[in-house]
Amino acid sequence: MFKSFFPHPKWFFGSLILWFVINIALWYSGGNSWGTFLGMPQGYASAELPIGVSRFWAPSFLWFYLWFFISTVIFALFWQFKSNNPWQRWSVWGSAFILFNIWFGVQVSLVVNAWYNPFYDLIQKMLSNGGGDVMLLYSGVMTFLYVAMVYVTTAVLNIFFVNHYVFRWRTAMNDYYTANWGKLRQIEGASQRIQEDTMRFARTLEGLGVSLIEALMTLLAFLPVLFSLSSHVKALPIVGEIPHALMWAAVTWSVAGTVILMAVGYKLPGLEFNNQKVEAAYRKELVYGEDHAERADPATLKELFSKVRFNYFRLYFHYTYFNMVRIWYMQLDNLYGLFVLFPSIAAGAITLGLMMQISNVFGKVRESFQYLIASWPTIIELLSIYKRLKAFESTLDQ
């Protein structure tokens, strides 16, 4: 699944994490200001960034673009020297490009979040003072639209690239399995595993991987913002005043929901795996029946289909209470961000613009912490596919 596309997967992903940590440590220990050696203005790293598209070519952003490119070149050259995997251009450079696009999308979210405060404060001021200059509102909306156009354009191009990336990964797995078809053809459901499971695995893992990296980057970007905004919210409903109230509220709610959903849905991966097995057995007998009159007799098909029905009925039952808990949690989550701000709103401690900004940041942090909650059904599907392909590959390992 991995070694067909990535060079020495265990070492590759281990080195990737190590290289990522090293770059983060260097960047936040002063590397973000090293651009001055290349002629960038003094103090550019700590300068307040503009709220608009001009932020994306500010000196601090230009320096990050150069840093990311140099870091990627070093990493890619290292693996080019260590391995001769034919798919390295996609697995190394392609992964880096996707990683950069995720980071850029998070930066766009930061611009939009910074836009909330002044724009909604302007609306509140006009409503309180009997009006104002309408051109200021038009200008504020146009700023948002310019940022949104940048985001939509890059997001669509990234989707196009990711689609090709996933197909290359599937091609790598397909080439690997078909090259060993003589050893694999006797395994139950071999044709389905090569044709369908490789496609589903690459597509599902890519979606989950992108979501996970996006969640981690969102946390890195928005947690400091939420920490600073906590100074405006001193008290929480029921609990009362506590230091860094917003941080505690976001983390506690998200972790509690994740633990509950994992406990409720722990049986589902095994049931999905069993479902794939009984479906494959039933389909295999039908295929044999097309070419051999003595196969796929009614009694055999009835017995095989009864196993399919039994497993589906178990899935329906377990998914019912799992979805009940998950959907109720997500509905309550829609109100939770506003509920947390009730004491501060009642005390008049925040403005409309600040409330919108806090709600946006609070929601971003909660969504990142709730990665498992949002992705759990997909994770269940991925685990069942992984089990099937892992059992498939065990023949080659032996």
Solvent accessible surface area in square Angstrom, and as a share of the most:
residue,aa,sasa,rsa
1,M,10,0.05
2,F,58,0.24
3,K,109,0.46
4,S,15,0.10
5,F,0,0.00
6,F,8,0.03
7,P,1,0.01
8,H,104,0.47
9,P,27,0.17
10,K,185,0.78
11,W,199,0.70
12,F,3,0.01
13,F,69,0.29
14,G,39,0.38
15,S,28,0.18
16,L,62,0.31
17,I,113,0.58
18,L,110,0.55
19,W,68,0.24
20,F,82,0.34
21,V,84,0.49
22,I,67,0.34
23,N,23,0.12
24,I,57,0.29
25,A,56,0.44
26,L,76,0.38
27,W,39,0.14
28,Y,147,0.56
29,S,90,0.58
30,G,24,0.23
31,G,0,0.00
32,N,45,0.23
33,S,47,0.30
34,W,101,0.36
35,G,0,0.00
36,T,36,0.21
37,F,171,0.71
38,L,112,0.56
39,G,69,0.66
40,M,38,0.17
41,P,78,0.49
42,Q,158,0.70
43,G,44,0.42
44,Y,11,0.04
45,A,36,0.28
46,S,103,0.67
47,A,59,0.46
48,E,167,0.75
49,L,52,0.26
50,P,57,0.36
51,I,71,0.36
52,G,9,0.09
53,V,36,0.20
54,S,44,0.29
55,R,22,0.08
56,F,14,0.06
57,W,156,0.55
58,A,12,0.09
59,P,50,0.31
60,S,21,0.14
61,F,9,0.04
62,L,81,0.40
63,W,21,0.07
64,F,34,0.14
65,Y,56,0.21
66,L,68,0.34
67,W,31,0.11
68,F,40,0.16
69,F,120,0.50
70,I,82,0.42
71,S,15,0.10
72,T,14,0.08
73,V,42,0.24
74,I,88,0.45
75,F,19,0.08
76,A,9,0.07
77,L,116,0.58
78,F,98,0.41
79,W,8,0.03
80,Q,114,0.50
81,F,175,0.73
82,K,111,0.47
83,S,15,0.09
84,N,143,0.73
85,N,23,0.12
86,P,112,0.71
87,W,52,0.18
88,Q,10,0.05
89,R,191,0.70
90,W,63,0.22
91,S,0,0.00
92,V,7,0.04
93,W,102,0.36
94,G,3,0.03
95,S,30,0.19
96,A,16,0.12
97,F,95,0.40
98,I,11,0.06
99,L,34,0.17
100,F,47,0.20
101,N,24,0.13
102,I,11,0.05
103,W,35,0.12
104,F,21,0.09
105,G,17,0.16
106,V,6,0.04
107,Q,24,0.10
108,V,6,0.03
109,S,24,0.15
110,L,28,0.14
111,V,0,0.00
112,V,30,0.17
113,N,4,0.02
114,A,23,0.18
115,W,27,0.10
116,Y,43,0.17
117,N,39,0.20
118,P,69,0.43
119,F,24,0.10
120,Y,51,0.19
121,D,46,0.24
122,L,40,0.20
123,I,46,0.24
124,Q,66,0.30
125,K,128,0.54
126,M,23,0.10
127,L,140,0.70
128,S,87,0.56
129,N,102,0.52
130,G,77,0.74
131,G,40,0.38
132,G,57,0.54
133,D,76,0.39
134,V,75,0.43
135,M,118,0.53
136,L,91,0.45
137,L,48,0.24
138,Y,125,0.48
139,S,64,0.42
140,G,14,0.13
141,V,64,0.37
142,M,81,0.36
143,T,32,0.19
144,F,69,0.29
145,L,78,0.39
146,Y,101,0.38
147,V,2,0.01
148,A,27,0.21
149,M,111,0.50
150,V,42,0.24
151,Y,96,0.37
152,V,84,0.48
153,T,78,0.45
154,T,44,0.26
155,A,30,0.23
156,V,88,0.51
157,L,111,0.55
158,N,21,0.11
159,I,104,0.53
160,F,129,0.54
161,F,45,0.19
162,V,14,0.08
163,N,90,0.46
164,H,69,0.31
165,Y,13,0.05
166,V,19,0.11
167,F,119,0.50
168,R,70,0.25
169,W,9,0.03
170,R,60,0.22
171,T,39,0.23
172,A,2,0.02
173,M,1,0.00
174,N,53,0.27
175,D,70,0.36
176,Y,60,0.23
177,Y,0,0.00
178,T,67,0.39
179,A,85,0.66
180,N,38,0.19
181,W,97,0.34
182,G,62,0.60
183,K,131,0.56
184,L,0,0.00
185,R,133,0.48
186,Q,135,0.60
187,I,40,0.20
188,E,54,0.24
189,G,13,0.13
190,A,5,0.04
191,S,77,0.50
192,Q,20,0.09
193,R,17,0.06
194,I,14,0.07
195,Q,109,0.48
196,E,51,0.23
197,D,0,0.00
198,T,0,0.00
199,M,50,0.22
200,R,29,0.11
201,F,3,0.01
202,A,0,0.00
203,R,135,0.49
204,T,15,0.09
205,L,40,0.20
206,E,29,0.13
207,G,32,0.31
208,L,15,0.07
209,G,26,0.25
210,V,34,0.20
211,S,44,0.28
212,L,76,0.38
213,I,60,0.31
214,E,81,0.36
215,A,13,0.10
216,L,98,0.49
217,M,20,0.09
218,T,14,0.08
219,L,27,0.13
220,L,90,0.45
221,A,19,0.15
222,F,1,0.00
223,L,46,0.23
224,P,82,0.52
225,V,38,0.22
226,L,0,0.00
227,F,104,0.43
228,S,66,0.42
229,L,15,0.08
230,S,5,0.03
231,S,65,0.42
232,H,77,0.34
233,V,1,0.01
234,K,123,0.52
235,A,25,0.19
236,L,16,0.08
237,P,25,0.16
238,I,173,0.88
239,V,96,0.55
240,G,28,0.27
241,E,137,0.62
242,I,51,0.26
243,P,101,0.64
244,H,87,0.39
245,A,0,0.00
246,L,1,0.00
247,M,42,0.19
248,W,150,0.53
249,A,5,0.04
250,A,0,0.00
251,V,48,0.28
252,T,81,0.47
253,W,55,0.19
254,S,0,0.00
255,V,72,0.42
256,A,47,0.36
257,G,1,0.01
258,T,16,0.09
259,V,92,0.53
260,I,88,0.44
261,L,3,0.01
262,M,83,0.37
263,A,64,0.49
264,V,34,0.20
265,G,0,0.00
266,Y,147,0.56
267,K,95,0.40
268,L,2,0.01
269,P,15,0.09
270,G,29,0.28
271,L,13,0.06
272,E,30,0.13
273,F,43,0.18
274,N,53,0.27
275,N,10,0.05
276,Q,24,0.11
277,K,93,0.39
278,V,30,0.17
279,E,46,0.21
280,A,2,0.02
281,A,35,0.27
282,Y,49,0.18
283,R,92,0.34
284,K,67,0.28
285,E,17,0.08
286,L,74,0.37
287,V,79,0.46
288,Y,81,0.31
289,G,25,0.24
290,E,143,0.64
291,D,115,0.60
292,H,87,0.39
293,A,110,0.85
294,E,130,0.58
295,R,94,0.34
296,A,22,0.17
297,D,59,0.31
298,P,113,0.71
299,A,76,0.59
300,T,46,0.27
301,L,36,0.18
302,K,159,0.67
303,E,102,0.46
304,L,30,0.15
305,F,103,0.43
306,S,42,0.27
307,K,100,0.42
308,V,7,0.04
309,R,131,0.48
310,F,126,0.53
311,N,4,0.02
312,Y,67,0.25
313,F,118,0.49
314,R,86,0.31
315,L,8,0.04
316,Y,128,0.49
317,F,133,0.55
318,H,24,0.11
319,Y,46,0.17
320,T,84,0.49
321,Y,79,0.30
322,F,0,0.00
323,N,48,0.25
324,M,112,0.50
325,V,50,0.29
326,R,57,0.21
327,I,88,0.45
328,W,153,0.54
329,Y,21,0.08
330,M,63,0.28
331,Q,97,0.43
332,L,89,0.45
333,D,9,0.05
334,N,107,0.55
335,L,121,0.60
336,Y,36,0.14
337,G,10,0.10
338,L,79,0.39
339,F,83,0.35
340,V,4,0.02
341,L,2,0.01
342,F,103,0.43
343,P,42,0.26
344,S,7,0.04
345,I,70,0.35
346,A,94,0.73
347,A,80,0.62
348,G,61,0.59
349,A,61,0.47
350,I,22,0.11
351,T,62,0.36
352,L,53,0.27
353,G,0,0.00
354,L,17,0.08
355,M,37,0.17
356,M,54,0.24
357,Q,22,0.10
358,I,0,0.00
359,S,39,0.25
360,N,33,0.17
361,V,0,0.00
362,F,3,0.01
363,G,14,0.13
364,K,57,0.24
365,V,0,0.00
366,R,19,0.07
367,E,110,0.49
368,S,10,0.06
369,F,59,0.25
370,Q,5,0.02
371,Y,31,0.12
372,L,58,0.29
373,I,0,0.00
374,A,67,0.52
375,S,11,0.07
376,W,25,0.09
377,P,39,0.25
378,T,51,0.30
379,I,25,0.13
380,I,0,0.00
381,E,61,0.27
382,L,19,0.09
383,L,67,0.34
384,S,1,0.00
385,I,0,0.00
386,Y,83,0.31
387,K,82,0.35
388,R,2,0.01
389,L,0,0.00
390,K,96,0.41
391,A,52,0.40
392,F,0,0.00
393,E,19,0.09
394,S,42,0.27
395,T,48,0.28
396,L,35,0.17
397,D,100,0.52
398,Q,182,0.81
